Amino acid sequence: MIDASGTGSWLRKGVSLREELASPRLIARYGYCRSMDVRAFETPCLTGDREGWRWIARVSTDTLAWVSVAFPNAPVRPCKPDPLLDLVDIGPTRGADVTWRRVATCSGMGFFIAGDAAFRVDPAAGHGILRAMMSGMMAAYQAAQMIRKNICPDHVSRLYRGWMAEWWERDTSALSSLYDELDPAWARPRANQVHAQSGG
């Protein structure tokens, strides 16, 4: 079985596989807006500061897409990037939980977990679709090796887990380094959070 159920995490929930978190809770807000002059956005733009990051890109002749992720310690601010505040929205602003998380046991006897069902980081990593496709291909390849060449299931399972773990480490290390440059305290709880957790 290859589980590619995305954020639904069908197999993990069904057999109670442990999920590991590697970041504070991160929420991506995103939406679309219309402009009669999108020439200023011919090139996609990603900007960041101590509050988080914003991405803007033209997706048609008169439509822009945007994504915004605020760091947990950032003050309350508009989700929509400042350059777009005066533009007309197309539909409501939406949100998605993009907290970094993974299922370390993403393969085992008779199963592989691929794509977002195996691990997720926020969109700044830049290659979620590529990872989904390649992990699906790798899972299918390892399954075929096991069936056609009678390779030990435990061996192909370990190979797949190791391959996914390397990708996870690369993504989380790169994002951590980037965010540390923007705000060295981005992952630390606010003072009131520490106070609440300590019960004081």
FINU-235666 format. One record per residue: x, y, z negated of N, C-alpha, C, O, CB in turn; residue in one letter. Coordinates in steps of 0.05 Angstrom, whole numbers, padded with zeros to 5 digits, always signed. Each point is the difference from the previous one (the first is absolute). Glycine has a CB too. Layout:
BEGIN
XYZXYZXYZXYZXYZa...
***
This chain:
BEGIN
+00017-00024+00000-00017+00024+00000+00017+00025+00000+00020+00002-00015-00056-00027-00009m+00029+00044+00041+00014+00026+00000-00021+00021-00007-00020+00004+00014+00054-00018+00021i-00030+00027-00058-00019+00020-00010+00009+00028+00011+00021+00010-00008-00031-00038-00034d-00006+00039+00059+00005+00027+00010-00024+00018-00006-00009+00015+00017+00039-00033+00020a-00040+00015-00062-00025+00014-00007+00005+00029-00009-00019+00013-00009+00001-00057-00005s+00042+00054+00017+00006+00028-00007-00005+00007-00029+00006-00016-00018-00019+00027+00064g+00003+00013-00051-00004+00008-00027-00021-00016-00015-00002+00001-00024+00015+00044+00038t-00028-00061+00000-00019-00018-00013+00013-00022-00016-00012-00010-00019-00019+00019+00056g+00056-00016-00030+00016-00019-00015-00015-00025-00007-00001-00008-00023+00027+00046+00005s-00039-00050+00038-00018-00023-00004+00013-00023-00015-00011-00009-00020-00012+00023+00061w+00046-00023-00032+00013-00023-00012+00010+00006-00028-00004-00016-00018+00016-00001+00064l+00001+00040-00049+00010+00007-00027-00022+00000-00020+00004-00011-00022+00032+00039+00043r-00059-00017-00015-00022+00001-00019-00012-00028-00004-00008-00007-00022-00001+00055+00036k+00008-00063+00008-00012-00027-00002+00014-00019-00017-00012-00017-00013-00005+00025+00058g+00044-00007-00045+00016-00019-00016+00015+00014-00022+00018-00012-00013-00014-00017+00053v-00010+00054-00045+00012+00016-00023+00030+00002+00002+00014-00006-00020-00053-00009-00008s+00049+00022+00051+00029+00005+00002+00006+00027-00012-00015+00019+00002+00018-00047+00040l+00020+00030-00055+00008+00024-00014+00008+00022+00019+00015-00004+00019+00000-00023-00058r-00025+00052+00034+00008+00023+00016+00018+00018-00016-00006+00006-00023-00038-00009+00049e+00066+00012-00014+00019+00017-00014-00003+00029+00010-00004+00004+00024+00036-00042-00029e-00032+00057-00013-00001+00029+00007+00028+00012-00003+00015-00007-00018-00064+00010+00004l+00056+00015+00033+00027+00011-00001+00000+00031+00002+00021+00012+00006-00004-00054+00015a-00040+00054-00025-00002+00029+00001-00023+00009-00018-00017-00016-00007+00037+00018+00054s-00021+00024-00054-00024+00010-00013-00023-00002+00020+00004-00006+00023+00023+00038-00053p-00051-00028+00020-00023+00000+00018+00002+00022+00021+00002+00024-00008-00031-00044-00029r+00028+00013+00062+00002+00020+00022-00025-00002+00017-00008-00022+00008+00058+00019-00009l-00062+00025+00007-00024+00001+00016+00006+00017+00025+00009+00023-00002-00039-00028-00038i+00025-00006+00064+00002+00014+00025-00027+00012+00007-00019-00015+00002+00058-00015+00013a-00040+00056-00010-00024+00013+00010+00005+00005+00030+00022+00007+00008-00033+00015-00053r-00010-00026+00061+00004+00003+00029-00026+00009+00013-00022-00004-00010+00058-00031+00010y-00033+00048+00023-00023+00009+00015+00008+00010+00027+00023-00002+00009-00045+00014-00052g+00002-00001+00057+00004+00011+00027-00013+00028+00001-00019+00005-00014+00019-00052+00034y+00011+00064-00003-00012+00026+00004+00004+00008+00029+00017-00011+00015-00008+00024-00063c-00025+00006+00056-00001+00009+00028+00011+00028+00003-00005+00017-00016-00034-00047+00025r+00055+00034+00012+00010+00026+00006+00001+00004+00031+00006-00019+00014+00022+00019-00057s-00035+00024+00052+00001+00006+00029+00028+00005+00009+00005+00002+00024-00051+00016-00027m+00065-00015-00016+00028+00005+00007+00018-00017-00017+00007+00007-00023-00018+00041+00037d+00019-00071-00004+00016-00019-00016+00029+00001+00009+00016-00018-00006-00056-00011+00000v+00048+00050+00021+00027+00001+00011+00021+00001-00022+00023-00010+00003-00040+00033+00037r+00010-00012-00063+00019+00001-00023+00005-00027-00012+00018-00003-00016-00034+00049+00007a+00000-00066+00017+00003-00027-00011+00007-00021+00021-00007-00023-00003-00025+00036-00033f+00045-00004+00057+00008-00019+00021+00017-00022-00010-00002-00023+00009+00000+00060+00024e+00019-00031-00053+00018-00020-00012-00011-00007-00028-00004+00019-00016+00044-00002+00042t-00043-00042-00032-00009-00007-00028+00018+00012-00021+00025+00002+00005-00044-00045+00013p+00008+00051-00040+00015+00014-00021-00003-00014-00027-00023-00004-00009+00018+00047+00035c+00027-00050-00039-00001-00011-00027+00016+00019-00018+00024+00004+00005-00028-00052+00013l-00009+00059-00039+00014+00017-00018-00004-00010-00029-00020-00013-00006+00014+00053+00038t+00025-00033-00049-00002-00009-00028+00012+00020-00019+00017+00017+00008-00015-00064+00007g-00011+00047-00040+00011+00017-00021-00005-00013-00026-00007-00024-00001-00001+00066+00028d+00010-00028-00049-00003-00011-00027-00029-00010-00005-00004-00015-00019+00040+00045+00003r-00055-00022+00033-00027-00008-00004-00007-00026+00015-00020-00013-00007+00008+00061+00000e+00027-00054+00028-00006-00024+00015+00007+00005+00030+00018+00015+00006-00054-00028-00038g+00021+00000+00050+00006+00004+00028-00026+00002+00016-00021-00009-00008+00064-00016+00003w-00040+00038+00029-00023+00004+00018+00009-00007+00028+00023+00006+00008-00042+00030-00038r+00002-00048+00045+00005-00007+00028-00022+00010+00017-00024-00003-00007+00050-00039-00007w-00019+00054+00037-00020+00010+00019+00009-00008+00028+00023+00001+00007-00034+00039-00037i-00009-00049+00046+00006-00009+00027-00024+00005+00018-00023-00003-00008+00056-00031-00009a-00027+00042+00041-00021+00003+00021-00008-00028+00010+00018-00016+00006+00000+00062+00007r-00044-00052-00012-00009-00026+00010-00017+00002+00025-00006-00020+00012+00008+00004-00059v-00010+00040+00055-00014+00005+00026+00004+00029+00008+00014+00015-00013-00048-00052+00002s+00021+00045+00032+00003+00027+00010-00009+00021-00020+00009+00023+00002-00015-00041+00044t-00012+00011-00064-00010+00020-00019-00003-00010-00029-00013+00012-00016-00011+00008+00054d+00037-00043-00043-00003-00013-00027+00027-00005-00013+00019-00009+00013-00062-00012+00003t+00044+00028-00042+00023-00005-00016-00006-00020-00022-00022+00001-00012+00040+00045+00022l+00000-00064-00016-00003-00018-00023+00020+00009-00021+00022+00010+00006-00037-00049+00023a+00008+00035-00055+00018+00007-00021-00002-00021-00023-00021-00013-00004+00016+00062+00016w+00027-00051-00026+00001-00018-00024+00016+00016-00021+00019+00014+00006-00021-00057+00021v-00007+00040-00052+00013+00014-00023+00002-00019-00023-00020-00012-00008+00003+00057+00024s+00041-00047-00028+00004-00015-00024+00012+00018-00021+00022+00011+00004-00016-00055+00022v-00019+00047-00049+00010+00016-00022+00014-00018-00021-00010-00021-00006-00027+00056+00014a+00059-00025-00018+00013-00015-00022-00017+00002-00025-00014+00020-00003+00060-00011+00023f-00044-00029-00038-00017+00000-00024+00003+00025-00017-00019+00009-00013+00022-00058+00013p+00021+00061-00001+00004+00023-00017-00006+00027+00014+00002+00021-00012+00033-00047-00010n-00044+00025+00047-00006+00025+00014-00025+00013-00011-00019-00013-00009+00040-00006+00050a-00021+00046-00041-00024+00014-00009-00022-00004+00020+00004-00009+00023+00024+00044-00045p-00053-00030+00014-00022-00004+00018+00002+00020+00023+00005+00023-00004-00035-00039-00034v+00028+00006+00062+00002+00017+00024-00018-00011+00021-00008-00024-00001+00055+00038-00011r-00054+00001+00033-00016-00010+00022+00013-00024+00013+00024-00001+00004-00042+00047+00004p+00002-00066-00001+00011-00024+00013+00008+00007+00029+00020-00010+00010-00048-00020-00040c+00012+00046+00043+00004+00007+00028+00025+00018+00002+00001+00020-00016-00051-00025+00026k+00068+00000+00008+00024+00017+00002-00007+00029+00006-00019+00006+00014+00044-00046+00002p-00009+00058-00028-00006+00029+00003-00003+00010+00029-00018+00016+00004+00043-00011-00046d-00009-00014+00061-00003+00010+00027-00027-00006+00013-00007+00011+00021+00056-00016-00016p-00064-00014-00017-00025-00009+00012-00025+00010-00016-00022-00007+00008+00046-00033+00009l-00020+00055-00038-00022+00007-00017-00022+00015+00014-00023-00003-00008+00055+00005-00029l-00026+00014+00057-00021+00015+00014-00013-00015+00024-00017+00010+00013+00042+00031-00026d-00016-00065+00018-00011-00016+00022-00024-00016-00009-00003-00006-00023+00049+00003+00044l-00063-00003-00001-00025-00014-00006+00005-00030-00003+00013-00012+00018-00039+00047+00008v+00017-00047-00048+00004-00028-00004-00018-00017+00018-00023+00008+00006+00036+00002-00054d-00003-00033+00056-00016-00020+00014-00005-00022-00019+00017-00018-00004+00003+00030+00050i-00043-00013-00059-00006-00020-00020+00012+00007-00027+00015+00020-00002-00017-00054+00038g-00003+00018-00056+00009+00006-00027+00030-00008-00004+00010-00017+00015-00057+00010-00031p+00059+00019-00004+00027-00009-00008-00003-00028-00013-00018-00004-00017+00034+00052+00011t+00001-00066+00012-00001-00027-00011+00025-00005-00016+00019+00016+00000-00046-00032+00038r+00027-00006-00053+00023-00006-00017+00006-00030+00000-00018-00016+00005+00007+00055-00033g+00036-00046+00022+00008-00028-00002+00022-00002-00021+00017+00017-00002-00028-00025+00051a+00009-00014-00064+00021-00005-00020+00024-00011+00014-00001-00021+00012-00034+00011-00048d+00058+00025+00034+00024-00009+00013+00023-00005-00020+00023+00002+00007-00037+00024+00034v+00006-00033-00065+00019-00008-00021+00017-00023+00011-00010-00018+00013-00021+00033-00050t+00057-00014+00032+00017-00021+00009-00005-00026-00015+00002+00000-00025+00033+00034+00038w-00042-00055+00001-00007-00025-00013+00007-00024+00018+00000+00003+00024-00037+00020-00050r+00043-00045+00014+00005-00024+00016-00007-00025-00015-00003-00001-00025+00040+00025+00047r-00041-00046-00006-00003-00027-00011+00027-00013+00005+00006-00008+00022-00057+00006-00013v+00067-00001-00030+00027-00012+00003-00002-00028+00011+00016-00009+00016+00001+00037-00054a-00038-00043+00029-00004-00028+00009-00017+00002+00025-00023-00009+00000+00027-00011-00047t+00007+00031+00069-00016+00004+00024+00000-00024+00019-00010+00001+00022+00021+00047-00026c+00000-00070-00005-00002-00025+00014+00003-00023-00019+00012+00003-00022+00007+00018+00064s-00029-00044-00035+00001-00023-00017-00010-00024+00015-00001+00000+00025-00006+00028-00065g+00000-00049+00026-00009-00025+00013-00025+00005+00016-00022+00002-00011+00043-00029-00026m-00018+00028+00063-00024+00003+00018-00010+00028+00005-00021+00003+00012+00009-00047-00029g+00027+00064+00009-00010+00028+00005+00023+00020+00003+00022-00004-00010-00063-00007-00016f+00034+00032+00041+00017+00023+00003-00018+00025-00002-00023-00001+00009+00057-00024+00021f-00024+00046-00042-00015+00025-00002+00015+00021+00016+00024+00004-00004-00043-00016-00042i+00005+00025+00064+00013+00019+00019-00012+00028-00002-00021+00004-00012+00030-00042+00043a+00006+00057-00021-00009+00027+00002-00006+00013-00027+00013-00006-00020-00032-00006+00064g-00002+00029-00044-00007+00014-00025-00009-00018-00022+00000+00007-00024-00012+00032+00052d+00003-00063-00021-00008-00019-00021+00025-00009-00016-00003-00008-00023-00036-00007+00051a+00062+00015-00016+00025-00008-00013+00013+00023-00016+00006-00003-00023+00001-00031+00059a-00004+00057-00023+00009+00024-00015-00008+00025+00015-00003+00001+00024+00041-00027-00043f-00040+00047+00003-00007+00026+00011+00017+00022-00013+00005-00001-00024-00052-00015+00032r+00056+00035+00008+00012+00024-00010-00015+00023+00013-00017-00004+00018+00063-00017-00025v-00040+00046+00000-00016+00022+00011+00009+00005+00029+00021-00009+00008-00027+00029-00054d-00010-00005+00061+00005+00004+00029+00026+00013+00007+00008-00001+00024-00056+00003-00019p+00061+00012-00024+00026+00013+00007+00021-00020+00008+00020+00007+00013-00031+00028-00046a+00007-00061+00027+00019-00020+00009+00000-00002+00031+00021-00006+00012-00028-00020-00055a-00016+00032+00055-00001+00004+00029-00003-00024+00018+00000+00003+00024+00027+00035-00035g-00029-00062+00000-00001-00023+00018-00019-00022-00011+00007-00024+00002+00040+00035+00014h-00069-00003-00027-00019-00020-00011-00011-00019+00022-00003-00024-00005-00009+00056-00030g+00006-00021+00058-00011-00016+00022+00022-00020+00010-00006-00023+00005-00026+00060+00009i+00056-00027-00011+00022-00017+00008+00004-00023-00020+00004-00023+00008+00018+00062+00016l-00022-00032-00050+00004-00021-00020-00023-00020+00001+00005-00024-00003+00019+00057-00026r-00048-00024+00033-00023-00019+00002+00004-00019+00023-00004-00024-00003-00026+00059-00017a+00038-00025+00043+00003-00017+00024+00024-00019-00004-00003-00024+00006-00016+00060+00023m+00041-00026-00039+00024-00017-00002-00003-00021-00022+00009-00022+00003+00018+00060+00013m-00041-00031-00038-00003-00020-00021-00019-00022+00009+00003-00023-00006+00005+00058-00029s-00028-00027+00051-00018-00020+00012+00015-00019+00018-00004-00024+00000-00034+00056-00003g+00055-00020+00020+00017-00017+00018+00018-00018-00015+00004-00023+00007-00006+00059+00027m+00015-00025-00055+00019-00016-00016-00015-00023-00014+00010-00023-00001+00019+00063-00005m-00053-00034-00005-00015-00021-00013-00008-00022+00020+00002-00024-00007-00020+00058-00026a+00009-00026+00057-00007-00020+00020+00024-00016+00009-00002-00025+00004-00035+00055+00011a+00060-00017-00013+00024-00014+00008+00008-00021-00021+00007-00023+00007+00008+00063+00019y-00015-00032-00051+00007-00019-00021-00019-00023-00003+00007-00023-00005+00014+00061-00019q-00047-00032+00028-00020-00021+00000+00005-00020+00023-00002-00024-00004-00032+00055-00017a+00040-00021+00044+00006-00017+00023+00025-00017-00004+00001-00023+00007-00023+00057+00023a+00042-00022-00043+00025-00015-00006-00007-00024-00018+00011-00022+00003+00017+00064+00002q-00045-00037-00025-00007-00020-00019-00015-00023+00014+00005-00024-00005-00006+00058-00032m-00018-00027+00055-00017-00020+00012+00015-00015+00022-00001-00025+00001-00039+00053-00012i+00052-00013+00029+00012-00013+00024+00026-00014-00006+00006-00021+00012-00027+00056+00015r+00037-00023-00045+00027-00012-00005+00001-00014-00027+00022-00009-00009-00002+00045+00037k-00043-00038-00041-00002-00014-00026+00020+00011-00020+00012-00016-00016-00027-00025+00040n+00018+00067-00025+00018+00013-00019-00015+00002-00027-00024+00005-00001+00048+00021+00038i-00009-00029-00058-00012-00001-00027-00016+00026-00005+00011+00022+00004+00027-00050-00020c-00063+00026+00008-00017+00023-00006+00013+00019-00020-00003+00025+00003-00037-00052+00007p+00053+00017-00030+00013+00017-00020+00022+00017+00013+00004+00023-00008-00015-00056-00028d+00025+00021+00055+00022+00015+00013-00011+00023+00016+00011+00023-00003+00016-00065+00005h-00047+00038+00015-00010+00022+00016-00014+00021-00017+00000+00024+00006-00006-00056+00032v-00006+00023-00060-00013+00019-00019+00021+00018-00012-00004+00024-00002-00032-00057-00007s+00059+00022+00000+00021+00016-00012+00012+00019+00020+00006+00023-00007+00004-00060-00024r-00007+00029+00056+00010+00017+00021-00018+00024+00004+00009+00023+00002+00013-00062+00020l-00048+00034-00021-00019+00022+00005+00000+00019-00024-00001+00024+00004-00027-00055+00024y+00027+00020-00052+00000+00018-00024+00025+00017-00001-00001+00024-00007-00026-00058-00018r+00050+00022+00032+00025+00016+00000+00000+00022+00021+00009+00022-00006+00015-00062-00011g-00035+00034+00040-00002+00020+00022-00018+00023-00008+00007+00023+00004+00001-00060+00030w-00031+00031-00046-00018+00020-00009+00011+00017-00023-00004+00024-00002-00034-00053+00017m+00053+00015-00033+00012+00014-00023+00021+00020+00009+00002+00022-00011-00010-00062-00018a+00023+00033+00050+00020+00019+00011-00013+00025+00011+00009+00022-00004+00022-00061+00014e-00054+00035+00005-00014+00022+00011-00012+00018-00022+00002+00025+00002-00013-00053+00039w+00000+00016-00061-00011+00014-00023+00022+00017-00013-00005+00024-00006-00029-00060-00002w+00057+00025+00003+00022+00015-00013+00009+00023+00018+00006+00022-00011+00008-00064-00012e-00012+00038+00049+00008+00022+00017-00020+00023+00000+00008+00023-00003+00015-00056+00032r-00049+00026-00027-00020+00021+00000-00001+00015-00026-00001+00025-00001-00025-00052+00033d+00025+00013-00055-00003+00013-00025+00025+00016-00007-00002+00021-00013-00030-00057-00002t+00056+00026+00022+00024+00014-00006+00002+00026+00017+00007+00021-00011+00016-00064+00000s-00031+00042+00036+00001+00023+00017-00020+00021-00010+00007+00024-00001+00007-00052+00040a-00038+00020-00046-00020+00019-00009+00008+00012-00027-00003+00024-00004-00032-00049+00029l+00046+00009-00043+00008+00010-00026+00022+00021+00003-00001+00020-00013-00011-00064-00007s+00031+00039+00038+00022+00019+00005-00011+00026+00011+00008+00022-00009+00024-00059+00017s-00051+00035+00011-00012+00024+00011-00015+00016-00021+00003+00025-00002-00006-00048+00046l-00013+00010-00060-00017+00014-00019+00017+00011-00023-00007+00021-00011-00031-00051+00022y+00060+00016-00018+00018+00011-00021+00012+00026+00009+00005+00017-00016+00005-00064+00001d-00005+00050+00041+00011+00025+00010-00021+00022-00002+00007+00023-00006+00023-00048+00038e-00056+00019-00027-00021+00020-00002-00006+00008-00029-00003+00023-00006-00016-00041+00049l+00018-00003-00060-00005+00005-00029+00011-00023-00016-00012-00022+00000-00030+00049+00011d+00065-00023-00025+00012-00022-00015-00019-00013-00021+00004-00022-00008+00039+00044+00016p-00064-00007-00016-00018-00010-00020-00026-00010+00012-00020-00003-00015+00040+00035-00018a-00021-00036+00059-00025-00007+00013-00014-00025-00011-00025-00001-00001+00043+00023+00042w-00002-00041-00050-00012-00025-00010-00004-00001-00030-00010-00020-00010+00031-00002+00049a-00014+00043-00053-00003+00000-00029-00028+00009-00008-00011+00017+00013+00060-00009-00018r-00060-00020-00016-00027+00008-00009+00001+00028-00012+00021+00009-00011-00033-00056+00002p-00010+00062+00012-00001+00026-00012+00000-00002-00030-00005-00021-00011-00021+00038+00050r+00033+00005-00053+00002+00000-00029-00026-00010-00013+00000-00014-00019+00033+00051+00022a-00056-00028+00008-00026-00008-00012-00005-00029+00004-00015-00013-00015-00002+00059+00022n+00028-00058+00016-00004-00029+00004+00016-00015-00021-00010-00020-00010+00003+00028+00059q+00032+00000-00054+00016-00013-00020-00014+00001-00027+00000-00019-00015+00042+00030+00040v-00052+00013-00032-00014+00004-00025-00024-00019-00003-00004-00012-00021+00018+00060+00021h-00029-00051+00022-00024-00017-00001+00008-00029-00003-00013-00015-00015-00012+00047+00043a+00047-00041-00014+00008-00028-00001+00011-00007-00028-00002-00023-00008+00012+00025+00057q+00002+00018-00062+00012-00006-00026-00020+00000-00022+00005-00009-00023+00037+00030+00038s-00067-00012-00009-00021+00000-00020+00002+00022-00020-00014+00000-00020+00012-00048+00026g+00020+00069+00000+00003+00022-00018-00020+00022+00004+00001+00020-00014+00046-00031+00013g
***
